[in-house]
């Protein structure tokens, strides 16, 4: 079972490529579904978000991410694997902060399981974000 769910800084193209290469080797899978979340340059109260600083309760992230994976595997019998990576630290607008990858025998289960995993992550993973604006002020979310 995956044990490293957190990445310091943005999720790199190299990490995504490594994961895709590994998943592509699972020849029993016909569906690979990815969710790649990037930081948006939202305008909030007239201020543009330039980055998000993520912090996490690291001791609980592992337990909660394991529970999410177990839920997905139990609910979607065709799913073969699920990987979750979430950034900590500063991630600039346009950079990747969340990656969820699901492999399954068939596309429908891969897509549905990936979507459900993202919702569970947003609901329960103990990760918080501080939006940093171009004027260097910030807001905790």
PyMOL CGO cylinders between C-alpha atoms (Angstrom):
from pymol import cmd
from pymol.cgo import CYLINDER

trace = [
    CYLINDER, 0.00, 0.00, 0.00, 1.27, 3.49, -0.88, 0.3, 1, 1, 1, 1, 1, 1,
    CYLINDER, 1.27, 3.49, -0.88, 2.68, 5.29, 2.16, 0.3, 1, 1, 1, 1, 1, 1,
    CYLINDER, 2.68, 5.29, 2.16, 4.01, 8.60, 0.79, 0.3, 1, 1, 1, 1, 1, 1,
    CYLINDER, 4.01, 8.60, 0.79, 1.04, 10.81, 0.04, 0.3, 1, 1, 1, 1, 1, 1,
    CYLINDER, 1.04, 10.81, 0.04, 2.66, 14.20, 0.52, 0.3, 1, 1, 1, 1, 1, 1,
    CYLINDER, 2.66, 14.20, 0.52, 5.09, 16.02, -1.77, 0.3, 1, 1, 1, 1, 1, 1,
    CYLINDER, 5.09, 16.02, -1.77, 6.96, 19.15, -0.74, 0.3, 1, 1, 1, 1, 1, 1,
    CYLINDER, 6.96, 19.15, -0.74, 6.18, 21.84, -3.31, 0.3, 1, 1, 1, 1, 1, 1,
    CYLINDER, 6.18, 21.84, -3.31, 4.41, 21.32, -6.64, 0.3, 1, 1, 1, 1, 1, 1,
    CYLINDER, 4.41, 21.32, -6.64, 3.94, 17.87, -8.14, 0.3, 1, 1, 1, 1, 1, 1,
    CYLINDER, 3.94, 17.87, -8.14, 6.48, 17.60, -10.93, 0.3, 1, 1, 1, 1, 1, 1,
    CYLINDER, 6.48, 17.60, -10.93, 6.05, 16.38, -14.47, 0.3, 1, 1, 1, 1, 1, 1,
    CYLINDER, 6.05, 16.38, -14.47, 8.62, 13.71, -13.59, 0.3, 1, 1, 1, 1, 1, 1,
    CYLINDER, 8.62, 13.71, -13.59, 6.43, 12.28, -10.80, 0.3, 1, 1, 1, 1, 1, 1,
    CYLINDER, 6.43, 12.28, -10.80, 3.44, 12.20, -13.14, 0.3, 1, 1, 1, 1, 1, 1,
    CYLINDER, 3.44, 12.20, -13.14, 5.48, 10.46, -15.84, 0.3, 1, 1, 1, 1, 1, 1,
    CYLINDER, 5.48, 10.46, -15.84, 6.82, 7.87, -13.36, 0.3, 1, 1, 1, 1, 1, 1,
    CYLINDER, 6.82, 7.87, -13.36, 3.30, 7.10, -12.18, 0.3, 1, 1, 1, 1, 1, 1,
    CYLINDER, 3.30, 7.10, -12.18, 1.95, 6.86, -15.73, 0.3, 1, 1, 1, 1, 1, 1,
    CYLINDER, 1.95, 6.86, -15.73, 4.80, 4.55, -16.76, 0.3, 1, 1, 1, 1, 1, 1,
    CYLINDER, 4.80, 4.55, -16.76, 4.17, 2.29, -13.76, 0.3, 1, 1, 1, 1, 1, 1,
    CYLINDER, 4.17, 2.29, -13.76, 0.41, 2.22, -14.32, 0.3, 1, 1, 1, 1, 1, 1,
    CYLINDER, 0.41, 2.22, -14.32, 0.85, 1.56, -18.04, 0.3, 1, 1, 1, 1, 1, 1,
    CYLINDER, 0.85, 1.56, -18.04, 2.65, -1.64, -17.11, 0.3, 1, 1, 1, 1, 1, 1,
    CYLINDER, 2.65, -1.64, -17.11, -0.52, -3.03, -15.51, 0.3, 1, 1, 1, 1, 1, 1,
    CYLINDER, -0.52, -3.03, -15.51, -1.65, -5.00, -18.57, 0.3, 1, 1, 1, 1, 1, 1,
    CYLINDER, -1.65, -5.00, -18.57, -4.88, -6.19, -16.93, 0.3, 1, 1, 1, 1, 1, 1,
    CYLINDER, -4.88, -6.19, -16.93, -6.14, -2.60, -16.84, 0.3, 1, 1, 1, 1, 1, 1,
    CYLINDER, -6.14, -2.60, -16.84, -8.05, -1.07, -19.71, 0.3, 1, 1, 1, 1, 1, 1,
    CYLINDER, -8.05, -1.07, -19.71, -8.84, 2.21, -17.94, 0.3, 1, 1, 1, 1, 1, 1,
    CYLINDER, -8.84, 2.21, -17.94, -6.51, 4.72, -16.36, 0.3, 1, 1, 1, 1, 1, 1,
    CYLINDER, -6.51, 4.72, -16.36, -8.12, 7.85, -14.95, 0.3, 1, 1, 1, 1, 1, 1,
    CYLINDER, -8.12, 7.85, -14.95, -6.20, 10.84, -13.66, 0.3, 1, 1, 1, 1, 1, 1,
    CYLINDER, -6.20, 10.84, -13.66, -7.24, 13.97, -11.83, 0.3, 1, 1, 1, 1, 1, 1,
    CYLINDER, -7.24, 13.97, -11.83, -4.62, 16.69, -11.87, 0.3, 1, 1, 1, 1, 1, 1,
    CYLINDER, -4.62, 16.69, -11.87, -5.46, 19.72, -9.77, 0.3, 1, 1, 1, 1, 1, 1,
    CYLINDER, -5.46, 19.72, -9.77, -3.58, 22.96, -10.26, 0.3, 1, 1, 1, 1, 1, 1,
    CYLINDER, -3.58, 22.96, -10.26, -3.59, 26.20, -8.34, 0.3, 1, 1, 1, 1, 1, 1,
    CYLINDER, -3.59, 26.20, -8.34, -5.84, 28.80, -9.97, 0.3, 1, 1, 1, 1, 1, 1,
    CYLINDER, -5.84, 28.80, -9.97, -5.04, 32.51, -10.16, 0.3, 1, 1, 1, 1, 1, 1,
    CYLINDER, -5.04, 32.51, -10.16, -8.49, 33.34, -8.78, 0.3, 1, 1, 1, 1, 1, 1,
    CYLINDER, -8.49, 33.34, -8.78, -9.51, 36.92, -8.13, 0.3, 1, 1, 1, 1, 1, 1,
    CYLINDER, -9.51, 36.92, -8.13, -10.88, 37.22, -4.59, 0.3, 1, 1, 1, 1, 1, 1,
    CYLINDER, -10.88, 37.22, -4.59, -12.08, 40.60, -3.35, 0.3, 1, 1, 1, 1, 1, 1,
    CYLINDER, -12.08, 40.60, -3.35, -10.09, 42.24, -6.13, 0.3, 1, 1, 1, 1, 1, 1,
    CYLINDER, -10.09, 42.24, -6.13, -6.86, 40.37, -5.27, 0.3, 1, 1, 1, 1, 1, 1,
    CYLINDER, -6.86, 40.37, -5.27, -5.21, 37.79, -7.52, 0.3, 1, 1, 1, 1, 1, 1,
    CYLINDER, -5.21, 37.79, -7.52, -4.05, 34.51, -5.96, 0.3, 1, 1, 1, 1, 1, 1,
    CYLINDER, -4.05, 34.51, -5.96, -0.37, 34.05, -6.82, 0.3, 1, 1, 1, 1, 1, 1,
    CYLINDER, -0.37, 34.05, -6.82, 0.19, 30.87, -4.78, 0.3, 1, 1, 1, 1, 1, 1,
    CYLINDER, 0.19, 30.87, -4.78, -1.21, 28.57, -2.14, 0.3, 1, 1, 1, 1, 1, 1,
    CYLINDER, -1.21, 28.57, -2.14, 0.75, 27.41, 0.88, 0.3, 1, 1, 1, 1, 1, 1,
    CYLINDER, 0.75, 27.41, 0.88, -0.48, 23.97, 1.91, 0.3, 1, 1, 1, 1, 1, 1,
    CYLINDER, -0.48, 23.97, 1.91, -0.01, 22.56, 5.39, 0.3, 1, 1, 1, 1, 1, 1,
    CYLINDER, -0.01, 22.56, 5.39, -0.99, 19.12, 6.57, 0.3, 1, 1, 1, 1, 1, 1,
    CYLINDER, -0.99, 19.12, 6.57, -1.42, 17.10, 9.71, 0.3, 1, 1, 1, 1, 1, 1,
    CYLINDER, -1.42, 17.10, 9.71, 1.08, 14.59, 8.38, 0.3, 1, 1, 1, 1, 1, 1,
    CYLINDER, 1.08, 14.59, 8.38, 0.37, 11.89, 10.96, 0.3, 1, 1, 1, 1, 1, 1,
    CYLINDER, 0.37, 11.89, 10.96, -3.29, 11.82, 9.98, 0.3, 1, 1, 1, 1, 1, 1,
    CYLINDER, -3.29, 11.82, 9.98, -2.85, 12.21, 6.21, 0.3, 1, 1, 1, 1, 1, 1,
    CYLINDER, -2.85, 12.21, 6.21, -1.53, 8.66, 5.92, 0.3, 1, 1, 1, 1, 1, 1,
    CYLINDER, -1.53, 8.66, 5.92, -4.40, 7.17, 7.91, 0.3, 1, 1, 1, 1, 1, 1,
    CYLINDER, -4.40, 7.17, 7.91, -7.07, 9.18, 6.09, 0.3, 1, 1, 1, 1, 1, 1,
    CYLINDER, -7.07, 9.18, 6.09, -5.60, 8.52, 2.64, 0.3, 1, 1, 1, 1, 1, 1,
    CYLINDER, -5.60, 8.52, 2.64, -5.43, 4.80, 3.45, 0.3, 1, 1, 1, 1, 1, 1,
    CYLINDER, -5.43, 4.80, 3.45, -9.14, 4.92, 4.42, 0.3, 1, 1, 1, 1, 1, 1,
    CYLINDER, -9.14, 4.92, 4.42, -10.02, 6.69, 1.16, 0.3, 1, 1, 1, 1, 1, 1,
    CYLINDER, -10.02, 6.69, 1.16, -8.17, 4.07, -0.86, 0.3, 1, 1, 1, 1, 1, 1,
    CYLINDER, -8.17, 4.07, -0.86, -9.86, 1.23, 1.06, 0.3, 1, 1, 1, 1, 1, 1,
    CYLINDER, -9.86, 1.23, 1.06, -13.27, 2.83, 0.44, 0.3, 1, 1, 1, 1, 1, 1,
    CYLINDER, -13.27, 2.83, 0.44, -12.61, 3.13, -3.28, 0.3, 1, 1, 1, 1, 1, 1,
    CYLINDER, -12.61, 3.13, -3.28, -11.31, -0.43, -3.58, 0.3, 1, 1, 1, 1, 1, 1,
    CYLINDER, -11.31, -0.43, -3.58, -14.31, -1.78, -1.66, 0.3, 1, 1, 1, 1, 1, 1,
    CYLINDER, -14.31, -1.78, -1.66, -16.87, 0.28, -3.60, 0.3, 1, 1, 1, 1, 1, 1,
    CYLINDER, -16.87, 0.28, -3.60, -15.43, -0.23, -7.09, 0.3, 1, 1, 1, 1, 1, 1,
    CYLINDER, -15.43, -0.23, -7.09, -14.59, -3.91, -7.55, 0.3, 1, 1, 1, 1, 1, 1,
    CYLINDER, -14.59, -3.91, -7.55, -12.89, -3.38, -10.91, 0.3, 1, 1, 1, 1, 1, 1,
    CYLINDER, -12.89, -3.38, -10.91, -10.29, -0.93, -9.53, 0.3, 1, 1, 1, 1, 1, 1,
    CYLINDER, -10.29, -0.93, -9.53, -6.78, -2.38, -9.38, 0.3, 1, 1, 1, 1, 1, 1,
    CYLINDER, -6.78, -2.38, -9.38, -4.85, 0.56, -7.92, 0.3, 1, 1, 1, 1, 1, 1,
    CYLINDER, -4.85, 0.56, -7.92, -5.21, 4.11, -6.68, 0.3, 1, 1, 1, 1, 1, 1,
    CYLINDER, -5.21, 4.11, -6.68, -2.47, 6.66, -6.04, 0.3, 1, 1, 1, 1, 1, 1,
    CYLINDER, -2.47, 6.66, -6.04, -2.84, 9.96, -4.23, 0.3, 1, 1, 1, 1, 1, 1,
    CYLINDER, -2.84, 9.96, -4.23, -0.26, 12.76, -4.10, 0.3, 1, 1, 1, 1, 1, 1,
    CYLINDER, -0.26, 12.76, -4.10, -0.91, 16.12, -2.42, 0.3, 1, 1, 1, 1, 1, 1,
    CYLINDER, -0.91, 16.12, -2.42, 1.46, 19.05, -2.17, 0.3, 1, 1, 1, 1, 1, 1,
    CYLINDER, 1.46, 19.05, -2.17, 2.62, 20.74, 1.00, 0.3, 1, 1, 1, 1, 1, 1,
    CYLINDER, 2.62, 20.74, 1.00, 4.45, 24.05, 1.10, 0.3, 1, 1, 1, 1, 1, 1,
    CYLINDER, 4.45, 24.05, 1.10, 4.12, 26.74, -1.53, 0.3, 1, 1, 1, 1, 1, 1,
    CYLINDER, 4.12, 26.74, -1.53, 2.62, 25.97, -4.94, 0.3, 1, 1, 1, 1, 1, 1,
    CYLINDER, 2.62, 25.97, -4.94, 2.35, 28.84, -7.43, 0.3, 1, 1, 1, 1, 1, 1,
    CYLINDER, 2.35, 28.84, -7.43, -0.64, 29.52, -9.66, 0.3, 1, 1, 1, 1, 1, 1,
    CYLINDER, -0.64, 29.52, -9.66, -0.48, 27.17, -12.65, 0.3, 1, 1, 1, 1, 1, 1,
    CYLINDER, -0.48, 27.17, -12.65, 1.45, 24.49, -10.77, 0.3, 1, 1, 1, 1, 1, 1,
    CYLINDER, 1.45, 24.49, -10.77, 0.04, 21.10, -9.77, 0.3, 1, 1, 1, 1, 1, 1,
    CYLINDER, 0.04, 21.10, -9.77, -0.97, 20.46, -6.16, 0.3, 1, 1, 1, 1, 1, 1,
    CYLINDER, -0.97, 20.46, -6.16, -3.06, 17.27, -6.33, 0.3, 1, 1, 1, 1, 1, 1,
    CYLINDER, -3.06, 17.27, -6.33, -2.77, 14.09, -8.34, 0.3, 1, 1, 1, 1, 1, 1,
    CYLINDER, -2.77, 14.09, -8.34, -5.17, 11.16, -8.13, 0.3, 1, 1, 1, 1, 1, 1,
    CYLINDER, -5.17, 11.16, -8.13, -4.58, 8.20, -10.43, 0.3, 1, 1, 1, 1, 1, 1,
    CYLINDER, -4.58, 8.20, -10.43, -6.84, 5.16, -10.68, 0.3, 1, 1, 1, 1, 1, 1,
    CYLINDER, -6.84, 5.16, -10.68, -6.40, 2.03, -12.76, 0.3, 1, 1, 1, 1, 1, 1,
    CYLINDER, -6.40, 2.03, -12.76, -9.23, -0.39, -13.41, 0.3, 1, 1, 1, 1, 1, 1,
    CYLINDER, -9.23, -0.39, -13.41, -10.18, -3.14, -15.77, 0.3, 1, 1, 1, 1, 1, 1,
    CYLINDER, -10.18, -3.14, -15.77, -12.61, -0.82, -17.53, 0.3, 1, 1, 1, 1, 1, 1,
    CYLINDER, -12.61, -0.82, -17.53, -12.83, 2.96, -18.12, 0.3, 1, 1, 1, 1, 1, 1,
    CYLINDER, -12.83, 2.96, -18.12, -16.18, 3.59, -16.44, 0.3, 1, 1, 1, 1, 1, 1,
    CYLINDER, -16.18, 3.59, -16.44, -15.02, 2.25, -13.07, 0.3, 1, 1, 1, 1, 1, 1,
    CYLINDER, -15.02, 2.25, -13.07, -11.69, 4.09, -13.37, 0.3, 1, 1, 1, 1, 1, 1,
    CYLINDER, -11.69, 4.09, -13.37, -13.43, 7.42, -14.08, 0.3, 1, 1, 1, 1, 1, 1,
    CYLINDER, -13.43, 7.42, -14.08, -16.10, 7.03, -11.39, 0.3, 1, 1, 1, 1, 1, 1,
    CYLINDER, -16.10, 7.03, -11.39, -13.61, 5.83, -8.78, 0.3, 1, 1, 1, 1, 1, 1,
    CYLINDER, -13.61, 5.83, -8.78, -11.25, 8.72, -9.53, 0.3, 1, 1, 1, 1, 1, 1,
    CYLINDER, -11.25, 8.72, -9.53, -14.06, 11.25, -9.17, 0.3, 1, 1, 1, 1, 1, 1,
    CYLINDER, -14.06, 11.25, -9.17, -15.21, 9.71, -5.88, 0.3, 1, 1, 1, 1, 1, 1,
    CYLINDER, -15.21, 9.71, -5.88, -11.64, 9.67, -4.54, 0.3, 1, 1, 1, 1, 1, 1,
    CYLINDER, -11.64, 9.67, -4.54, -11.22, 13.39, -5.28, 0.3, 1, 1, 1, 1, 1, 1,
    CYLINDER, -11.22, 13.39, -5.28, -14.46, 14.18, -3.41, 0.3, 1, 1, 1, 1, 1, 1,
    CYLINDER, -14.46, 14.18, -3.41, -13.34, 12.10, -0.41, 0.3, 1, 1, 1, 1, 1, 1,
    CYLINDER, -13.34, 12.10, -0.41, -9.94, 13.83, -0.41, 0.3, 1, 1, 1, 1, 1, 1,
    CYLINDER, -9.94, 13.83, -0.41, -11.57, 17.27, -0.44, 0.3, 1, 1, 1, 1, 1, 1,
    CYLINDER, -11.57, 17.27, -0.44, -13.92, 16.23, 2.40, 0.3, 1, 1, 1, 1, 1, 1,
    CYLINDER, -13.92, 16.23, 2.40, -11.54, 14.41, 4.72, 0.3, 1, 1, 1, 1, 1, 1,
    CYLINDER, -11.54, 14.41, 4.72, -7.82, 14.76, 4.04, 0.3, 1, 1, 1, 1, 1, 1,
    CYLINDER, -7.82, 14.76, 4.04, -6.32, 16.96, 6.78, 0.3, 1, 1, 1, 1, 1, 1,
    CYLINDER, -6.32, 16.96, 6.78, -4.68, 19.48, 4.44, 0.3, 1, 1, 1, 1, 1, 1,
    CYLINDER, -4.68, 19.48, 4.44, -5.24, 23.22, 4.78, 0.3, 1, 1, 1, 1, 1, 1,
    CYLINDER, -5.24, 23.22, 4.78, -4.42, 26.04, 2.44, 0.3, 1, 1, 1, 1, 1, 1,
    CYLINDER, -4.42, 26.04, 2.44, -3.37, 29.63, 2.79, 0.3, 1, 1, 1, 1, 1, 1,
    CYLINDER, -3.37, 29.63, 2.79, -4.10, 31.64, -0.36, 0.3, 1, 1, 1, 1, 1, 1,
    CYLINDER, -4.10, 31.64, -0.36, -1.32, 34.14, -0.98, 0.3, 1, 1, 1, 1, 1, 1,
    CYLINDER, -1.32, 34.14, -0.98, -2.22, 37.17, -3.08, 0.3, 1, 1, 1, 1, 1, 1,
    CYLINDER, -2.22, 37.17, -3.08, -0.03, 39.26, -5.36, 0.3, 1, 1, 1, 1, 1, 1,
    CYLINDER, -0.03, 39.26, -5.36, 0.19, 41.97, -2.67, 0.3, 1, 1, 1, 1, 1, 1,
    CYLINDER, 0.19, 41.97, -2.67, 1.53, 39.29, -0.25, 0.3, 1, 1, 1, 1, 1, 1,
    CYLINDER, 1.53, 39.29, -0.25, -1.57, 39.40, 1.96, 0.3, 1, 1, 1, 1, 1, 1,
    CYLINDER, -1.57, 39.40, 1.96, -3.21, 36.01, 2.59, 0.3, 1, 1, 1, 1, 1, 1,
    CYLINDER, -3.21, 36.01, 2.59, -6.36, 34.18, 3.63, 0.3, 1, 1, 1, 1, 1, 1,
    CYLINDER, -6.36, 34.18, 3.63, -6.63, 30.75, 5.26, 0.3, 1, 1, 1, 1, 1, 1,
    CYLINDER, -6.63, 30.75, 5.26, -9.17, 28.42, 3.62, 0.3, 1, 1, 1, 1, 1, 1,
]
cmd.load_cgo(trace, "trace")
